[in-house]
């Protein structure tokens, strides 16, 4: 609603035509003025159209202005009510405020400037309230539209959600997912790893990070197409995912590079897991347009045993360095490195052995 351009309507009720003429002249520039000489005429007008402000004399020929304004309060509570009188007693003012809940009481004779200021203030309040309600309606409609979009997007992503999630949660999940493979993207797997290391600081357990890289992947794009490369990446994702335990997490961190987070995995467990991943890929195969495609992977593995402190940056750096060694020494293999304990941790280990 445009508050500056909307012109409020004002219904003026008085049995004196001269007073109605004066009020129409004084208010006409600012308000859409309608006049009535009796309460009955006013009721008829209000039953046919909405009015923003009702300005009634206290003494009307068929009933009191207070009675009329009380009826307006009950039938049209959003209409502002103003009582104008030249014979008001204290009790009239009390009744106007308490019973009829009149917004303003104007005494005759009035100053045109004061009356205009009073009605302009009422009009501003009415328009601001309606503008606020209009904005709330728009927000409700936007929220409803957003919820419908979220529901549609959730179905497209085939998430079995028990209830509709808020839009920001859906957007956050979309921002953390690799669009090709459906895996956690680099930012998401990095966040998950740091949370796991924070938990490990409270309960020391072994942990392993495995960096996996598809060997000679560039040949797939060169010999076939990028579409074939995407298909192979999706296939490779399925092979790797099916070879992991439920406690392990897999993310795509580069074009053909993946990272496995394996909490609770010591050196022996990391060797078993790395070999299972390598062998699963080597023994499987896929095809593109009838052309068989075989693939191998190289792995760099970093392992921190229980009681050995480390950071995610250290695990990732050592795993990446081990991957480079695996690549340079023939590919289709895993190089595993153990995070060395600090001198303080070595000392504690010696004390335990002496005991």
C-alpha positions in Angstrom: 0.0 0.0 0.0 1.3 3.5 -1.0 0.8 5.5 2.2 1.7 8.8 0.6 -0.9 8.6 -2.2 -3.9 7.0 -0.4 -6.6 9.5 0.7 -8.5 8.4 3.8 -12.3 8.7 3.9 -14.1 10.5 6.6 -17.8 10.2 7.5 -19.0 13.4 9.2 -22.4 13.2 11.1 -24.1 16.4 12.4 -27.7 17.5 12.2 -26.7 21.1 11.4 -26.1 21.5 7.6 -23.9 24.6 8.1 -21.5 22.6 10.3 -21.4 19.8 7.7 -20.5 22.4 5.1 -17.8 24.0 7.2 -16.3 20.5 8.0 -16.4 19.5 4.4 -14.6 22.7 3.4 -11.9 22.3 6.1 -11.3 18.6 5.5 -11.9 18.2 1.8 -8.4 18.8 0.7 -7.0 16.0 2.8 -9.9 13.6 3.1 -12.7 12.0 1.0 -15.6 13.5 3.0 -19.0 11.9 3.2 -21.8 13.6 5.3 -24.9 12.4 7.1 -27.4 14.3 9.2 -28.6 11.4 11.4 -27.3 8.2 12.9 -29.7 6.3 10.6 -28.1 7.8 7.5 -24.7 7.1 8.9 -25.5 3.4 9.5 -26.9 3.1 6.0 -23.7 4.5 4.5 -21.5 2.3 6.7 -23.4 -0.8 5.7 -22.7 -0.1 2.0 -19.0 1.0 2.1 -16.0 1.0 4.4 -14.9 4.3 6.0 -11.6 5.1 7.6 -12.7 7.8 10.1 -16.1 8.5 11.6 -16.5 12.0 13.1 -19.8 12.3 14.9 -21.5 15.1 16.9 -22.6 14.0 20.4 -26.2 15.1 20.0 -28.0 13.7 17.0 -31.8 13.8 16.4 -32.3 10.0 16.5 -29.7 8.8 19.0 -26.5 10.0 20.8 -23.2 10.1 19.0 -21.8 7.9 21.7 -24.3 5.2 20.9 -23.5 5.5 17.2 -19.7 5.3 17.8 -20.2 2.3 20.0 -22.1 0.6 17.2 -19.2 1.5 14.8 -16.7 0.0 17.3 -18.6 -3.3 17.3 -19.4 -3.5 13.6 -16.2 -2.0 12.1 -13.5 -2.1 14.8 -10.8 -0.9 12.4 -12.6 2.4 11.7 -11.2 5.3 13.8 -13.9 7.1 15.9 -13.9 10.8 16.8 -16.6 12.6 18.9 -17.2 16.3 18.4 -19.4 18.2 20.8 -20.0 21.6 22.3 -21.9 20.4 25.3 -19.8 17.6 26.7 -19.8 16.8 30.3 -17.0 15.0 32.2 -19.2 11.8 32.2 -19.5 12.1 28.4 -15.8 12.2 28.0 -15.4 9.2 30.4 -18.0 7.2 28.4 -16.5 8.2 25.1 -13.1 6.9 26.2 -14.0 3.8 28.3 -17.2 2.5 26.7 -17.2 3.6 23.0 -13.4 3.6 22.9 -13.3 6.9 21.0 -9.9 7.7 19.5 -10.3 11.5 19.9 -12.7 14.0 21.6 -13.0 17.4 19.8 -14.7 20.3 21.4 -16.8 23.0 19.7 -15.8 25.6 18.7 -12.7 24.0 17.2 -9.8 25.5 15.4 -9.5 24.2 11.8 -5.7 23.7 12.2 -6.1 21.7 15.4 -8.8 19.5 13.8 -6.8 18.9 10.7 -3.7 18.0 12.8 -5.8 15.5 14.8 -7.3 13.8 11.8 -4.0 13.7 9.9 -2.4 12.0 12.9 -5.2 9.4 13.0 -4.9 8.9 9.2 -1.2 8.4 9.4 -1.6 5.7 12.1 -4.3 4.0 10.1 -2.2 3.9 7.0 0.9 2.7 8.8 -1.0 -0.1 10.4 -2.5 -1.2 7.1 0.9 -0.9 5.3 2.3 -3.1 8.0 -0.5 -5.6 7.6 0.0 -5.5 3.8 3.7 -6.3 4.3 2.9 -9.2 6.6 0.5 -10.6 4.0 3.3 -10.3 1.4 5.7 -12.1 3.7 3.2 -14.8 4.4 2.7 -15.3 0.6 6.5 -15.4 0.0 7.0 -17.9 2.8 4.2 -20.1 1.4 5.8 -19.9 -2.1 9.2 -20.7 -0.7 7.8 -23.7 1.2 6.3 -25.0 -2.0 9.6 -24.5 -3.9 11.4 -26.3 -1.1 9.0 -29.2 -1.2 9.4 -29.5 -5.0 13.2 -29.4 -4.8 13.2 -31.9 -2.0 11.2 -34.4 -4.2 13.6 -33.8 -7.1 16.6 -34.6 -4.8 14.7 -37.7 -3.6 15.2 -37.0 0.0 12.9 -39.0 2.3 12.1 -36.1 4.6 9.5 -36.7 7.3 8.5 -33.1 7.3 9.1 -29.9 5.3 12.3 -28.3 6.4 12.9 -24.6 6.5 14.2 -23.1 3.3 17.6 -22.1 4.7 18.3 -25.7 5.8 17.5 -26.9 2.3 19.8 -24.3 0.7 22.5 -25.2 3.2 22.3 -28.8 2.3 22.3 -28.0 -1.4 25.4 -25.9 -0.9 27.2 -28.8 0.7 26.5 -31.4 -2.0 28.5 -32.2 -5.1 25.9 -31.9 -7.9 27.4 -34.7 -10.1 28.0 -37.5 -7.6 25.6 -36.5 -4.8 28.6 -36.8 -2.3 29.6 -34.2 0.2 31.7 -31.5 -1.5 35.1 -30.4 -0.3 33.7 -27.8 2.1 31.3 -30.3 3.7 33.8 -33.1 4.1 36.3 -30.6 5.6 33.7 -29.5 8.1 32.8 -33.1 9.0 36.5 -33.9 9.5 37.1 -31.0 11.8 34.0 -31.9 13.9 35.3 -35.5 14.1 38.7 -34.3 15.4 37.0 -32.1 18.0 35.2 -35.2 19.2 38.4 -37.1 19.1 40.0 -34.5 21.4 37.5 -35.5 24.1 37.7 -39.3 23.5 41.1 -40.3 22.0 40.6 -42.9 19.3 42.6 -43.7 16.1 41.6 -42.0 12.9 42.6 -42.3 9.2 42.2 -40.0 6.2 42.4 -41.6 2.7 43.0 -39.5 -0.4 41.9 -41.3 -3.5 42.7 -40.3 -7.1 41.5 -42.0 -10.3 44.6 -43.1 -12.4 44.9 -41.7 -15.9 41.4 -40.2 -15.8 42.3 -37.6 -18.4 42.3 -40.3 -21.0 38.6 -40.9 -20.5 37.7 -37.4 -21.4 40.3 -37.4 -24.3 39.3 -40.8 -25.8 35.6 -40.5 -25.3 34.1 -37.2 -24.0 33.5 -35.2 -20.9 30.1 -36.9 -20.6 31.8 -40.2 -20.5 34.1 -38.8 -17.8 31.1 -37.8 -15.7 29.6 -41.2 -16.1 32.8 -42.9 -15.0 33.0 -40.6 -11.9 29.4 -41.5 -10.9 30.3 -45.2 -11.4 33.5 -44.8 -9.4 31.5 -43.0 -6.6 29.2 -46.1 -6.4 32.2 -48.5 -6.2 33.9 -46.5 -3.5 30.8 -45.9 -1.5 29.9 -49.6 -1.5 33.3 -50.5 -0.2 33.1 -48.3 2.9 31.7 -49.0 6.3 28.7 -47.1 7.7 31.0 -45.2 10.0 33.2 -43.9 7.1 32.4 -40.7 5.1 33.2 -40.1 1.4 33.5 -36.7 -0.3 34.6 -35.4 -3.7 37.4 -32.9 -3.2 38.5 -32.4 -6.8 37.8 -33.4 -10.4 38.6 -37.1 -10.0 39.8 -36.9 -6.4 37.9 -38.2 -3.3 38.6 -38.1 0.4 37.6 -40.8 2.9 37.3 -40.0 6.6 37.6 -43.2 8.7 37.2 -42.6 12.4 38.2 -45.4 14.8 40.6 -46.7 12.2 44.2 -47.6 13.2 47.1 -48.6 11.0 46.0 -52.1 10.4 42.4 -51.1 9.7 43.6 -48.4 7.3 45.7 -51.0 5.4 42.6 -53.2 5.0 40.3 -50.4 4.0 42.8 -49.0 1.4 43.3 -52.4 -0.2 39.6 -53.0 -0.3 39.0 -49.7 -2.1 41.9 -50.3 -4.5 40.9 -53.9 -5.3 37.2 -53.1 -5.7 37.9 -50.5 -8.4 40.4 -52.7 -10.2 38.1 -55.7 -10.3 35.1 -53.7 -11.5 34.3 -52.2 -14.9 31.9 -50.0 -16.7 31.1 -49.0 -20.3 30.3 -46.0 -22.4 28.4 -46.4 -25.7 29.4 -50.0 -25.8 33.1 -49.4 -25.1 34.3 -51.2 -21.9 36.2 -48.9 -19.5 38.5 -50.1 -16.7 39.8 -47.9 -14.0 42.4 -48.1 -11.1 43.0 -45.7 -8.2 45.9 -44.6 -6.2 45.6 -43.8 -2.5 47.5 -41.7 0.0 46.7 -42.6 3.6 47.5 -40.8 6.9 46.8 -42.5 10.2 46.9 -41.1 13.7 46.8 -43.8 16.4 44.9 -43.4 19.6 46.7 -41.0 21.9 48.6 -39.3 19.0 47.5 -35.7 18.6 47.0 -34.3 15.1 45.1 -31.7 13.2 43.0 -32.1 10.0 45.5 -30.0 8.1 48.3 -32.4 9.1 46.3 -35.4 8.2 45.3 -34.0 4.8 48.9 -32.8 4.0 50.4 -36.2 4.9 47.7 -38.0 2.9 48.3 -35.8 -0.1 52.1 -36.3 0.1 51.5 -40.1 0.3 49.2 -39.9 -2.7 52.0 -38.2 -4.7 54.3 -41.0 -3.8 51.8 -43.6 -4.9 51.4 -41.8 -8.2 55.1 -41.5 -8.8 55.8 -45.2 -7.9 53.5 -46.8 -10.4 49.9 -46.0 -9.5 47.2 -48.5 -8.5 48.6 -48.7 -5.0 48.3 -47.3 -1.6 51.0 -45.5 0.4 50.2 -45.4 4.1 52.0 -43.1 6.6 51.6 -42.9 10.4 51.4 -39.6 12.1 54.4 -39.5 14.5 53.7 -38.9 18.2 55.2 -35.8 19.8 58.1 -36.1 22.1 55.8 -35.6 25.1 53.5 -38.3 23.8 56.5 -40.6 23.4 57.5 -39.9 27.0 54.1 -40.8 28.3 54.2 -44.0 26.3 57.6 -44.9 27.9 56.3 -44.3 31.3 53.3 -46.6 30.7 55.7 -49.4 29.5 57.8 -49.0 32.6 54.8 -49.3 34.9 
